[in-house]
Amino acid sequence: MNTWVLVSIGIISVLWFIFVKPLFDYSPWFNWWKENNPNGEYDCMDIYYIAYYNYSLLSYYIYSILNPGTKGFKGSGEIQFITNMIASNGSPPLNDDGIVTPKTICKTLVSGNYTGGRGSWPVNKEGWPTTESGWRELITQWSGYAGGKRDPNKDSIWAPNSEKKWSTPGNGNFLYHNWGFPRDSPLIIGFLTQWSDDYLGRKLFPSSILPLLGVGTGTGGLLGYMRRFEDSEQSSLNDFERNLWSLDKPPPQWYNKGKSKRPTQKCNGGSVASGAISGGLGGAFLGGAAVGETGTVASIGATLGIEGGPFGMIIGGLVGALAQGIASAAQSKCF
């Protein structure tokens, strides 16, 4: 076989494994994003970053260089956290009972209607508070927060006999019932007390809950929550997890499952690979025959020190592989 045909196949193979294969491996996630975001309303992140990062750091870095913009991630901790959330609790079709959606990532965790006890705070049409102070009053109701000073006995901030208020069925507390956030998590204690650190001197982020509640401007939801850590040194995966659930205990079991769970292919990568290879061989043959020793492509080849037909084979092979690969991918419903 001609040396340049082999070179063409080699280049195609490298491009395949760096850029194309991750798209097939994570095609269920792309489908999930589209199905739960049909109008493109939620566009705070580029989900391709997640696919490339989890597939190969080389693929991720190349994609980041070629596709710079505002929809990337600030660090690896953000990608790891979002990956775990989607893998463990992504809504259908990823998980039958999952609740993570593009909305919860980009806008708010609040969902459904609130029909529980209300105060004087302003509410939206679903009955939820619309202001920071309104949410603080409601979460105070749910938690039994009674105020108090920093004290070695952290229970001193709670009203007597209020342990079960937070988890009472039907009280509307989605923070606990849907997401498992305990009332003594840094997230909740920081918000209610407005302390910058807890009774042991560990740093708290009082405003980190606001994006989760959809309060304020800019990106909300899980991604907005992580962005509250941007100006601090505490922006690792471990920091994001500990602030939500506990400084002393591991995250809940349902979340930890996401750390080992990987997407399941739903498209036929083998047929796409076969199409790309056949397209590459056909394109290489036609490119070599058509270009010959003259023409624009031949001139480019000469500039690079590759003359005539061989360079045509490379260009033809790449074009043929790309075209046939995309066609096969579309037929296999990979996109």
DODO-161602 format. One record per residue (C-alpha): residue number from 1; residue in three letters; x, y, z. Coordinates in steps of 0.2 Angstrom, whole numbers. Layout:
BEGIN
SITE   pos   code       u       v       w
SITE   NUM    ALA       X       Y       Z
...
end
This chain:
BEGIN
SITE   pos   code       u       v       w
SITE     1    MET       0       0       0
SITE     2    ASN       6      17      -4
SITE     3    THR      15      26      10
SITE     4    TRP       5      41       9
SITE     5    VAL     -11      31      10
SITE     6    LEU      -4      24      26
SITE     7    VAL       0      42      32
SITE     8    SER     -18      47      28
SITE     9    ILE     -25      33      38
SITE    10    GLY     -14      37      52
SITE    11    ILE     -19      55      53
SITE    12    ILE     -37      50      51
SITE    13    SER     -36      38      66
SITE    14    VAL     -28      51      77
SITE    15    LEU     -41      64      73
SITE    16    TRP     -54      50      76
SITE    17    PHE     -48      45      93
SITE    18    ILE     -45      63      99
SITE    19    PHE     -60      72      93
SITE    20    VAL     -74      61      86
SITE    21    LYS     -74      46      97
SITE    22    PRO     -78      56     113
SITE    23    LEU     -94      62     104
SITE    24    PHE    -100      45     102
SITE    25    ASP     -96      39     119
SITE    26    TYR    -105      54     127
SITE    27    SER    -119      55     114
SITE    28    PRO    -132      50     127
SITE    29    TRP    -127      66     137
SITE    30    PHE    -129      77     121
SITE    31    ASN    -146      69     118
SITE    32    TRP    -151      72     136
SITE    33    TRP    -146      90     135
SITE    34    LYS    -156      93     119
SITE    35    GLU    -172      84     125
SITE    36    ASN    -172      94     142
SITE    37    ASN    -167     110     133
SITE    38    PRO    -177     110     117
SITE    39    ASN    -178     129     115
SITE    40    GLY    -160     132     119
SITE    41    GLU    -165     143     134
SITE    42    TYR    -151     136     145
SITE    43    ASP    -134     139     138
SITE    44    CYS    -123     143     152
SITE    45    MET    -110     129     147
SITE    46    ASP    -104     120     133
SITE    47    ILE    -107     101     136
SITE    48    TYR     -93      96     124
SITE    49    TYR     -81     102     137
SITE    50    ILE     -87      88     148
SITE    51    ALA     -86      75     135
SITE    52    TYR     -68      79     130
SITE    53    TYR     -62      82     148
SITE    54    ASN     -68      65     154
SITE    55    TYR     -62      56     138
SITE    56    SER     -45      63     137
SITE    57    LEU     -36      79     144
SITE    58    LEU     -27      80     127
SITE    59    SER     -44      81     118
SITE    60    TYR     -50      94     131
SITE    61    TYR     -35     105     130
SITE    62    ILE     -35     105     111
SITE    63    TYR     -54     109     111
SITE    64    SER     -52     123     124
SITE    65    ILE     -39     131     113
SITE    66    LEU     -49     129      97
SITE    67    ASN     -65     135     105
SITE    68    PRO     -62     148     118
SITE    69    GLY     -77     157     125
SITE    70    THR     -88     161     140
SITE    71    LYS     -96     144     141
SITE    72    GLY     -81     134     147
SITE    73    PHE     -76     130     165
SITE    74    LYS     -65     139     177
SITE    75    GLY     -56     123     183
SITE    76    SER     -56     105     184
SITE    77    GLY     -66     105     200
SITE    78    GLU     -81     112     191
SITE    79    ILE     -81      99     177
SITE    80    GLN     -79      85     189
SITE    81    PHE     -94      91     200
SITE    82    ILE    -106      94     185
SITE    83    THR    -100      77     178
SITE    84    ASN    -104      68     195
SITE    85    MET    -121      77     196
SITE    86    ILE    -126      72     178
SITE    87    ALA    -120      54     179
SITE    88    SER    -128      51     196
SITE    89    ASN    -144      61     195
SITE    90    GLY    -147      67     177
SITE    91    SER    -165      67     172
SITE    92    PRO    -173      55     159
SITE    93    PRO    -167      48     148
SITE    94    LEU    -151      46     158
SITE    95    ASN    -159      41     174
SITE    96    ASP    -177      37     176
SITE    97    ASP    -179      46     193
SITE    98    GLY    -165      59     190
SITE    99    ILE    -168      78     193
SITE   100    VAL    -153      86     186
SITE   101    THR    -157      96     171
SITE   102    PRO    -150     110     161
SITE   103    LYS    -161     121     171
SITE   104    THR    -154     115     188
SITE   105    ILE    -137     118     181
SITE   106    CYS    -139     135     173
SITE   107    LYS    -154     143     183
SITE   108    THR    -161     136     199
SITE   109    LEU    -164     121     209
SITE   110    VAL    -182     127     213
SITE   111    SER    -196     117     204
SITE   112    GLY    -214     114     206
SITE   113    ASN    -226     125     216
SITE   114    TYR    -225     129     235
SITE   115    THR    -241     127     245
SITE   116    GLY    -233     127     262
SITE   117    GLY    -233     141     276
SITE   118    ARG    -230     158     270
SITE   119    GLY    -224     174     277
SITE   120    SER    -225     192     271
SITE   121    TRP    -211     190     258
SITE   122    PRO    -215     192     239
SITE   123    VAL    -218     177     229
SITE   124    ASN    -218     172     211
SITE   125    LYS    -233     163     202
SITE   126    GLU    -227     146     209
SITE   127    GLY    -228     153     227
SITE   128    TRP    -209     153     230
SITE   129    PRO    -200     168     237
SITE   130    THR    -191     180     225
SITE   131    THR    -179     189     237
SITE   132    GLU    -165     184     248
SITE   133    SER    -173     189     264
SITE   134    GLY    -189     180     259
SITE   135    TRP    -179     164     256
SITE   136    ARG    -170     166     273
SITE   137    GLU    -187     167     282
SITE   138    LEU    -194     152     273
SITE   139    ILE    -178     142     276
SITE   140    THR    -178     148     294
SITE   141    GLN    -196     140     295
SITE   142    TRP    -190     124     288
SITE   143    SER    -175     122     299
SITE   144    GLY    -180     129     316
SITE   145    TYR    -166     142     316
SITE   146    ALA    -166     152     332
SITE   147    GLY    -151     163     330
SITE   148    GLY    -137     163     342
SITE   149    LYS    -118     167     344
SITE   150    ARG    -104     156     338
SITE   151    ASP    -103     142     351
SITE   152    PRO     -94     126     353
SITE   153    ASN    -111     118     354
SITE   154    LYS    -117     121     336
SITE   155    ASP    -135     115     341
SITE   156    SER    -137     131     350
SITE   157    ILE    -142     140     335
SITE   158    TRP    -158     129     333
SITE   159    ALA    -174     130     342
SITE   160    PRO    -177     116     355
SITE   161    ASN    -185     100     348
SITE   162    SER    -183     106     330
SITE   163    GLU    -172      92     324
SITE   164    LYS    -186      84     313
SITE   165    LYS    -193     100     305
SITE   166    TRP    -180     100     291
SITE   167    SER    -185      83     285
SITE   168    THR    -204      84     288
SITE   169    PRO    -213      76     273
SITE   170    GLY    -223      87     263
SITE   171    ASN    -215     103     270
SITE   172    GLY    -209     109     253
SITE   173    ASN    -191     108     258
SITE   174    PHE    -183     102     241
SITE   175    LEU    -166     107     248
SITE   176    TYR    -167      91     259
SITE   177    HIS    -180      80     250
SITE   178    ASN    -173      82     233
SITE   179    TRP    -155      86     236
SITE   180    GLY    -151      79     253
SITE   181    PHE    -143      95     260
SITE   182    PRO    -144      94     279
SITE   183    ARG    -149     109     289
SITE   184    ASP    -131     109     298
SITE   185    SER    -122     109     281
SITE   186    PRO    -110     124     278
SITE   187    LEU    -122     130     264
SITE   188    ILE    -137     132     276
SITE   189    ILE    -128     138     292
SITE   190    GLY    -119     151     282
SITE   191    PHE    -134     157     274
SITE   192    LEU    -145     158     290
SITE   193    THR    -131     165     301
SITE   194    GLN    -122     176     288
SITE   195    TRP    -106     170     297
SITE   196    SER     -89     170     287
SITE   197    ASP     -83     155     297
SITE   198    ASP     -91     142     308
SITE   199    TYR     -88     139     327
SITE   200    LEU     -72     130     323
SITE   201    GLY     -65     144     312
SITE   202    ARG     -69     135     295
SITE   203    LYS     -73     146     281
SITE   204    LEU     -92     148     276
SITE   205    PHE     -99     156     260
SITE   206    PRO    -115     164     265
SITE   207    SER    -121     169     248
SITE   208    SER    -116     152     239
SITE   209    ILE    -134     146     241
SITE   210    LEU    -142     161     231
SITE   211    PRO    -138     154     213
SITE   212    LEU    -146     138     218
SITE   213    LEU    -162     147     223
SITE   214    GLY    -162     158     207
SITE   215    VAL    -159     174     216
SITE   216    GLY    -148     188     208
SITE   217    THR    -142     191     191
SITE   218    GLY    -130     181     180
SITE   219    THR    -128     162     180
SITE   220    GLY    -138     153     193
SITE   221    GLY    -141     134     197
SITE   222    LEU    -126     122     201
SITE   223    LEU    -114     131     189
SITE   224    GLY    -118     148     197
SITE   225    TYR    -116     140     214
SITE   226    MET     -98     135     210
SITE   227    ARG     -94     152     203
SITE   228    ARG     -97     160     220
SITE   229    PHE     -80     152     224
SITE   230    GLU     -71     160     210
SITE   231    ASP     -62     173     221
SITE   232    SER     -56     161     234
SITE   233    GLU     -44     147     234
SITE   234    GLN     -57     135     239
SITE   235    SER     -63     129     222
SITE   236    SER     -59     111     221
SITE   237    LEU     -72      97     219
SITE   238    ASN     -70      93     237
SITE   239    ASP     -74     111     242
SITE   240    PHE     -90     111     232
SITE   241    GLU     -96      95     239
SITE   242    ARG     -91      99     257
SITE   243    ASN    -101     116     257
SITE   244    LEU    -117     107     251
SITE   245    TRP    -117      93     262
SITE   246    SER    -105      92     276
SITE   247    LEU     -87      97     282
SITE   248    ASP     -85      81     291
SITE   249    LYS     -96      67     282
SITE   250    PRO     -95      61     264
SITE   251    PRO    -108      66     251
SITE   252    PRO    -124      55     250
SITE   253    GLN    -123      38     242
SITE   254    TRP    -133      43     226
SITE   255    TYR    -120      57     222
SITE   256    ASN    -105      46     225
SITE   257    LYS    -111      34     212
SITE   258    GLY    -108      47     199
SITE   259    LYS     -90      46     202
SITE   260    SER     -88      29     194
SITE   261    LYS    -103      29     183
SITE   262    ARG     -99      32     164
SITE   263    PRO    -111      35     149
SITE   264    THR    -118      21     139
SITE   265    GLN    -116      22     120
SITE   266    LYS    -132      23     111
SITE   267    CYS    -125      26      93
SITE   268    ASN    -116      13      83
SITE   269    GLY     -98      19      84
SITE   270    GLY     -92       4      74
SITE   271    SER    -102       8      59
SITE   272    VAL     -96      26      59
SITE   273    ALA     -78      21      60
SITE   274    SER     -81       9      46
SITE   275    GLY     -89      23      36
SITE   276    ALA     -74      35      40
SITE   277    ILE     -61      22      35
SITE   278    SER     -70      18      18
SITE   279    GLY     -73      36      15
SITE   280    GLY     -54      40      19
SITE   281    LEU     -48      26       7
SITE   282    GLY     -60      32      -7
SITE   283    GLY     -55      50      -4
SITE   284    ALA     -37      46      -4
SITE   285    PHE     -38      37     -21
SITE   286    LEU     -48      51     -29
SITE   287    GLY     -37      65     -21
SITE   288    GLY     -21      57     -27
SITE   289    ALA     -28      54     -45
SITE   290    ALA     -36      71     -47
SITE   291    VAL     -23      82     -40
SITE   292    GLY      -8      75     -48
SITE   293    GLU       7      87     -50
SITE   294    THR      -3     103     -53
SITE   295    GLY     -17     113     -44
SITE   296    THR     -19     123     -28
SITE   297    VAL     -18     108     -17
SITE   298    ALA      -2     102     -26
SITE   299    SER       6     120     -23
SITE   300    ILE       2     118      -4
SITE   301    GLY       9     101      -4
SITE   302    ALA      25     107     -12
SITE   303    THR      27     121       0
SITE   304    LEU      26     108      14
SITE   305    GLY      39      97       5
SITE   306    ILE      26      85      -1
SITE   307    GLU      24      84     -20
SITE   308    GLY       8      81     -30
SITE   309    GLY      -2      65     -28
SITE   310    PRO       3      60     -11
SITE   311    PHE      -3      76      -4
SITE   312    GLY     -19      75     -13
SITE   313    MET     -21      58      -5
SITE   314    ILE     -19      65      12
SITE   315    ILE     -32      79       9
SITE   316    GLY     -44      68      -1
SITE   317    GLY     -42      55      13
SITE   318    LEU     -46      67      27
SITE   319    VAL     -61      75      18
SITE   320    GLY     -68      58      13
SITE   321    ALA     -66      51      30
SITE   322    LEU     -74      67      38
SITE   323    ALA     -89      67      26
SITE   324    GLN     -92      49      27
SITE   325    GLY     -90      48      46
SITE   326    ILE    -102      62      48
SITE   327    ALA    -115      54      37
SITE   328    SER    -113      38      46
SITE   329    ALA    -115      47      63
SITE   330    ALA    -131      55      58
SITE   331    GLN    -138      39      51
SITE   332    SER    -133      31      68
SITE   333    LYS    -142      45      77
SITE   334    CYS    -126      50      86
SITE   335    PHE    -130      68      86
end
